[in-house]
Amino acid sequence: MARPGGNATGFTNLEYGLGAKWLELLKEIAPRVTRAAVLRDPAIPQGTGQWGAIQTAGPSVGIEVSPINVREAGEIERTVTAFARQPNGGLIVSGSGLVHVHRDIIIKLAARHKLPAVYFERYYVTSGGLISYAADSVDPHRRAASYVDRILKGENPADLPVQNPTKYELVINLKTAKALGLEIPSSVLARADEVIE
């Protein structure tokens, strides 16, 4: 089983293009959002890659993006609180070990400041976050079994191609949406793999 906050293969964190999808989903579920704070760890390559994808997508969806570097809880609280003072804001929470460590405060800050937030992992939504879009954490393990079989039958691991995620999961928490005063569009609900009521 994958640890909360990321899957064992790291697929979720390596998909830079997911950053653009997170921003599109934020605009779709909260059309009034014109600003998004992106919680990220700039010390890891994934944080830089996802930030680049989000920056590129911002103008096309009409959202101005700004980074919030995740280091320690007090800094996260101060920065998110300052961001929330202006209207029409939302959050994108990208994956990292530091985000995982501070997940509870991030979810509480989003709720306290009524900021719609898109998370990088379903665990955040089952813990009270609004929405997540990520590579399915079970599918890579199923596919890894076939690689184990091939290796046990004598294939050289170096000759096996790297596999990218093929299945993605959209999870929505309707209780959180209601608390934020959001009505999730039926087109988004229809695409959801899981809806928490």
N, C-alpha and C positions, 0 to 999 in steps of 0.2 A: 504494500500500500504506500502511496506517495505521502511524504510528510506534508502537513498543512503549510500552505504558502508557496508550494512549488512541487513539481513532480520530480521523480528520481532521475529522469533523463535530462531535465533542464530544457526540454523543448519549448515550454511556455516562455521562458526568459530569453531564448535565442531568436525568437521570431520578431525581428525588428518591425516588420510590416503590421504587426498587431497594434502598434501604437496609433497608426492612422485609423484603424477600425474602431479602437476605443473612443477616439475623438468623434468619429461619425455617429457612434451609438449614443454618446453623451448628447449630441445635438438632436438626435432623433427622439430621445426620451424626455429631453428638457429643452425645447426649442428656444426658450428665452435666454439660454446661456450664451454669453458673448465673450466670456473670459474663463480660462481653465488653468488651474495650478496643477502642475505635473510633479507628483512626488516621485523622486528618483534618487538613485545612488550614483553620483558622477564618477565614483572610483572604479566602477565595473564597466567593461565594454558594452554589456547589454543595455545599461542605463543610457549610455551615449548614443547607441544605435536607435533605441526606441525614441529617445528625445528628438533625434533628427527626423524620424518618420512623423512624429507628432507635429513638429515645427512646419514641416513641408505641407501637411494636411490642413493646418490651421486656417489659412486664408480661403481655401476652397469650401469650408463649412462655416465661415464667418466667426471663428473663435480665435481670440488673441490668447496665446499660451505663454506661461511663465514658469520657470522651474522652481521647485522647492527641493533643496538638497536635504536628504534624510541622513541625519547623524545621531542626534539624541532627542529624547522626548520633549524637553523644554523648548528647544529650537523649533521643532515641528509645531508645537502648540502656539508659540509666538507667531510664526510665519503664517500658518493657516488662519489664525485669528485675525491677523492684519489683512490678509487677502480677503477674508469674508466681510470686511467692513464695507466694501464696495458691492453694488448689486450685480445680479446676473452672473454669478460665478458658479463653477463646478470643479470637480477634482478628477484627475486621472491618476491612478495609483499603479505604478509599474513595479515589476518584480525585483526583489533583492533580499538578501538576508536581513539587512537593517529594516526594511519595510516589514518583514515578517516579525521581527522583534517588537516593533512598535505598532503592530496591527490593531490592538485594542484601542489605543489612543486615537489612531487615524479614523477608525469607524465612529468613535464617540465624537470626535471633532466634526466630522461630516454631518452627523445627526444634530449636534448642538447648533451648528451654524446653518443648518438646512441647505447643505451643499450636495447636489446630486453627484454621485461618484461612481466611476467605472473602475473595477478592480481587475487585476491580472490573474485571479484564481478564485474558483467557486467557494472555497473555504471562507472567504471574506463575506460573501453573500449569505451563507448559512449562519454566519456570526452576526448578522445584522446590517451588512452593507447592501447597497441598492442593486447593482448589476455587475456581472463579470462575463468576460469573453476570453476564452483560453483554449489552448490545445487540450483535448481530452486526456486526462492523466492515466487512464486505464489502457487505452488503445496501444500506446508504445510498448507496454509490457506484454500485451498479447503478441504483437509483432516480433518482439525480442525472442520469444519462445522459438519461433521458426529459425532465427539466427543461431540460437543455442543448438538446435537440432542439426543445422548444417555444419556447425563447427565440430560437433561430436561425430559427425559422419566424415570428417577429414578436411573440410574446406578451411582455407587460411583466413583468419579474421581480417587480415589486411586487404583481402580481395573483395570483401563484402561492402557494398555501397552504404554510405550514410543515409539514413532514412529521415525524412522530414515528416512532421505531423500531417495527417490526412483528415483527421476528424477534430472539429472544434465544438465547444460547448458554450451555450448562452444560458446563463442562470439569472433569474430576476426575483427579487424579494418584494412582493406586493405590499406587505405590511410596512416596509420602509418607504416605498413609494407613497403610500397613503399618508404616513407621518410627514413626508416632505411636501405634501400637497400636489403630487404629480399623478397624472393619469397616463399610464403606459399605453402607447398606441397599440391598437389591435394587430397591426402589421408586425410589430416587434414581439408581442406575445405569441403570435402564430409561429415565429421562428425559434422560440425558447425551447431549450431541451429540458429545463426544469423551472417551475414557477413555485415559489414559496408563498403560501397564503397565511 
